[in-house]
Amino acid sequence: MAQGQIFAAVLLLGLLLIAVVSDVRHHRIPNLLILVGLILALAVQAYTGGWPGLRNGALGLLIGFSLFIPFYALGGVAAGDVKLMAMAGSFLTLGTSIWAVALTVISGSLLGVLFLIYKRQFWRSLHRYWVMLSLRTYVPTVEGDAIRMRFPYALAILTGTAFSLVWRPVGLPAGILG
């Protein structure tokens, strides 16, 4: 990894870590953090790659945003999570942005299962969904269900993005910067 790539990776992971702390403490990701991250990402992309780098940053931003917006529309993530994934994508190349979204969704699923196991509600939740699938009707949650609790999805974004920087399928080019 070149010096510019290392700098960008450390910057991205630092911003994501700040977002995780904010999401865990306040269930909110500040818009100012997203804005600063976008400006820094596009500046680093332009500095290291010129116009092609800036284009990569813009495409990464669009990929992160457009692949996460359906999850927001379905109520799976909050708007701050969509913006955070777009910001993360702006640091990455096109292919790595797609890979980061995929690994983020996998990370979020695994963290969600671990959360349900920690709360000792995994089997109860699984049973509830099995009943809904069998009866083809909605079964409402009850007070105290872990499914009703807010989940700090910034942690999944950090985990998925970090994995996308160090692990990629065969043939996918370097992960950060254009």
SULZI-V851024 format. One record per pair of residues at least 6 apart in sequence whose C-alpha atoms are under 7 Angstrom apart, sorted by the first residue. I is the first residue (numbers start at 1). J is the second residue. D is the distance in whole Angstrom. If there is no record, write none. Layout:
i: [I/I]
j: [J/J]
d: [D/D]
This chain:
i: [4/5/5/9/12/12/13/15/16/17/19/19/20/20/22/22/23/23/23/24/27/28/29/34/34/34/37/38/38/41/41/42/42/42/45/45/45/45/45/46/46/49/52/53/53/56/56/56/57/57/57/57/58/59/60/60/60/60/60/60/61/61/61/61/62/63/63/63/64/64/64/64/64/65/65/65/65/68/69/71/72/72/81/81/85/89/91/91/92/92/92/93/93/93/93/95/96/96/99/100/100/100/103/103/104/104/104/104/104/107/107/107/108/108/113/116/116/119/121/128/132/132/164/165/165]
j: [48/176/177/176/88/91/158/37/158/158/29/154/154/155/28/29/29/152/154/152/152/80/80/83/84/87/87/87/90/90/91/54/57/90/53/54/57/177/178/53/54/178/178/177/178/93/94/178/90/91/92/93/90/94/89/90/92/93/94/97/86/87/89/90/86/89/97/98/85/86/89/97/101/82/83/85/86/82/82/77/78/79/153/154/157/97/176/177/175/176/177/175/176/177/178/172/164/175/164/160/161/164/160/164/156/157/159/160/161/156/159/160/153/156/122/122/146/146/146/139/138/139/175/175/176]
d: [7/6/6/7/7/7/7/7/6/7/6/6/5/5/6/6/6/5/6/6/7/7/5/7/6/6/6/5/7/6/5/6/6/7/5/5/6/6/7/5/5/6/7/7/4/5/6/6/4/6/6/7/6/6/4/5/6/6/5/5/4/6/5/4/7/7/6/7/5/4/5/6/7/6/7/6/5/6/6/6/6/6/7/6/7/5/6/6/6/4/5/6/6/6/6/7/6/5/6/6/5/5/4/7/5/5/7/4/7/5/7/6/7/5/7/5/7/7/7/7/6/6/7/5/7]
